[in-house]
């Protein structure tokens, strides 16, 4: 049903006019608090009918074809041809890779050197502590439980208890034995 619009012009002052539009048969346009009782009842009835209509319709299942991936998309073939690179650009890339390899090698070597140095210092400190007192040396070798943050949860999965009925009901396995994807074979 088309709404009819009528335009009214209201004079504001002598130099300008304001034009407003009015929609006929558009229903009640006021605030929700001032709706007459008849209109409220009609709105409630309309909503009830709409809910009944929707509840009669069965649930729409998601079609399996939405999840089907064509076999051709899984093939290992290039969509684009390989880009031709000039020899200068290729040489630049090779040099960049070599420079990166050197940099990572140096950083790994420096880190391992620092770790070995720290271990040597630790061994020397432990030997000096052993010369001072065997009791302190043994205490230093023990692991402190509070120094390493550790949290433990109980078992997440365990065997089911016999005769136990779960509070939210059971679980029925409804997955299909095979999918449409298993049926598609490569074309030779």
C-alpha positions as CSV (number, residue, x, y, z in Angstrom):
1,X,0.0,0.0,0.0
2,X,1.5,3.3,-1.1
3,X,1.6,6.1,1.3
4,X,0.3,9.5,0.1
5,X,2.5,12.4,1.0
6,X,1.2,16.0,1.1
7,X,3.5,18.9,1.4
8,X,2.5,22.0,3.5
9,X,4.4,25.2,3.5
10,X,4.6,27.3,6.6
11,X,5.7,30.9,6.5
12,X,8.4,31.6,9.0
13,X,9.2,35.2,8.0
14,X,8.7,37.2,4.9
15,X,12.1,36.1,3.3
16,X,12.0,32.3,3.8
17,X,9.5,29.4,3.9
18,X,9.7,25.9,5.6
19,X,8.2,23.0,3.8
20,X,7.1,19.8,5.7
21,X,5.6,16.6,4.5
22,X,2.7,14.7,6.0
23,X,2.1,10.9,5.4
24,X,-1.6,9.9,5.4
25,X,-2.6,6.4,6.6
26,X,0.8,6.0,8.2
27,X,-0.6,5.1,11.6
28,X,0.0,6.6,14.9
29,X,3.3,8.5,15.0
30,X,3.2,9.8,18.6
31,X,5.3,8.7,21.6
32,X,4.8,5.1,22.8
33,X,3.5,6.2,26.2
34,X,0.4,8.0,24.7
35,X,-0.8,5.1,22.4
36,X,-4.5,4.5,22.8
37,X,-5.6,1.2,24.2
38,X,-7.2,0.0,21.0
39,X,-4.0,0.5,19.0
40,X,-2.0,-1.3,21.7
41,X,-4.3,-4.3,21.6
42,X,-4.1,-4.4,17.8
43,X,-0.3,-4.3,17.9
44,X,-0.2,-7.1,20.5
45,X,-2.6,-9.2,18.3
46,X,-0.4,-8.6,15.2
47,X,2.7,-9.8,17.1
48,X,0.9,-12.9,18.4
49,X,-0.2,-13.8,14.9
50,X,3.3,-13.3,13.6
51,X,4.8,-15.5,16.4
52,X,2.2,-18.2,15.7
53,X,3.0,-18.1,12.0
54,X,6.7,-18.4,12.6
55,X,6.3,-21.2,15.2
56,X,4.3,-23.3,12.6
57,X,7.2,-23.1,10.1
58,X,9.8,-25.8,10.6
59,X,13.4,-24.8,11.4
60,X,15.5,-24.1,8.3
61,X,18.5,-26.4,8.3
62,X,21.8,-25.2,6.9
63,X,22.4,-27.1,3.6
64,X,25.4,-29.3,3.5
65,X,26.4,-27.8,0.2
66,X,27.4,-24.6,2.0
67,X,30.3,-26.5,3.5
68,X,31.3,-28.4,0.3
69,X,34.6,-27.3,-1.1
70,X,35.1,-28.2,-4.8
71,X,38.0,-30.6,-5.4
72,X,39.4,-28.2,-8.0
73,X,40.0,-25.6,-5.3
74,X,42.2,-28.1,-3.4
75,X,44.5,-28.8,-6.3
76,X,48.0,-27.5,-6.1
77,X,48.1,-25.5,-9.2
78,X,49.2,-21.9,-9.6
79,X,46.5,-19.4,-10.5
80,X,49.0,-16.9,-11.8
81,X,52.1,-17.4,-13.8
82,X,55.5,-16.9,-12.1
83,X,56.7,-13.3,-12.3
84,X,59.8,-12.7,-14.4
85,X,62.5,-11.0,-12.3
86,X,65.6,-9.3,-13.8
87,X,69.0,-10.6,-12.9
88,X,69.8,-7.4,-11.0
89,X,66.7,-7.9,-8.8
90,X,67.5,-11.6,-8.3
91,X,71.1,-10.7,-7.2
92,X,69.8,-8.1,-4.8
93,X,67.4,-10.7,-3.3
94,X,70.2,-13.3,-2.9
95,X,72.5,-10.7,-1.2
96,X,69.7,-9.7,1.1
97,X,69.0,-13.4,2.1
98,X,72.7,-13.9,2.7
99,X,72.9,-10.7,4.9
100,X,69.9,-11.9,6.9
101,X,71.4,-15.3,7.4
102,X,74.7,-13.7,8.7
103,X,72.7,-11.4,11.0
104,X,70.6,-14.2,12.5
105,X,73.7,-16.4,12.9
106,X,75.6,-13.7,14.7
107,X,72.7,-13.0,17.1
108,X,72.2,-16.8,17.8
109,X,76.0,-17.1,18.5
110,X,76.0,-14.1,20.8
111,X,72.9,-15.4,22.8
112,X,74.5,-18.9,23.2
113,X,77.8,-17.2,24.3
114,X,75.9,-15.2,26.9
115,X,74.1,-18.3,28.2
116,X,77.4,-20.2,28.5
117,X,78.9,-17.3,30.4
118,X,76.0,-17.2,32.8
119,X,76.3,-20.9,33.4
120,X,80.0,-20.6,34.1
121,X,79.4,-17.8,36.6
122,X,76.7,-19.9,38.2
123,X,79.0,-23.0,38.5
124,X,81.8,-20.9,40.0
125,X,79.4,-19.4,42.6
126,X,78.1,-22.9,43.5
127,X,81.7,-24.2,43.9
128,X,82.5,-21.2,46.2
129,X,79.3,-21.9,48.1
130,X,80.3,-25.6,48.5
131,X,83.7,-24.6,49.9
132,X,81.9,-22.4,52.5
133,X,79.2,-24.8,53.6
134,X,77.8,-28.1,52.2
135,X,74.4,-27.4,53.8
136,X,74.0,-24.1,51.9
137,X,75.2,-25.8,48.7
138,X,72.5,-28.5,48.9
139,X,69.9,-25.9,49.7
140,X,70.9,-23.9,46.7
141,X,70.5,-27.0,44.4
142,X,66.9,-27.5,45.6
143,X,64.2,-26.1,43.4
144,X,62.0,-23.5,45.0
145,X,58.3,-24.2,44.4
146,X,57.3,-20.5,44.8
147,X,59.8,-19.1,42.2
148,X,58.2,-20.8,39.3
149,X,54.5,-20.0,38.8
150,X,52.6,-23.2,38.3
151,X,48.9,-23.9,38.2
152,X,47.3,-27.3,37.8
153,X,43.7,-28.3,37.0
154,X,42.3,-31.7,37.5
155,X,41.8,-34.2,34.7
156,X,39.8,-32.8,31.8
157,X,38.8,-36.1,30.3
158,X,38.3,-39.3,32.2
159,X,36.6,-42.6,31.8
160,X,32.8,-42.5,32.4
161,X,31.4,-43.7,35.7
162,X,29.1,-46.7,35.6
163,X,25.5,-45.9,36.5
164,X,26.0,-42.1,36.4
165,X,23.3,-40.1,34.7
166,X,24.5,-36.7,33.4
167,X,22.4,-33.7,34.6
168,X,21.9,-32.1,31.2
169,X,21.0,-35.3,29.3
170,X,23.0,-37.6,27.1
171,X,24.9,-37.0,23.9
172,X,23.7,-38.5,20.6
173,X,26.3,-38.8,17.8
174,X,24.5,-37.4,14.8
175,X,27.5,-36.8,12.4
176,X,27.2,-38.6,9.1
177,X,29.5,-41.5,8.5
178,X,30.9,-39.8,5.3
179,X,30.6,-36.4,3.8
180,X,30.0,-35.2,0.3
181,X,33.7,-34.3,0.1
182,X,34.7,-37.9,0.4
183,X,32.7,-38.9,-2.6
184,X,34.4,-36.4,-5.0
185,X,37.3,-38.1,-6.8
186,X,39.8,-36.4,-9.0
187,X,39.1,-36.5,-12.7
188,X,41.9,-38.1,-14.6
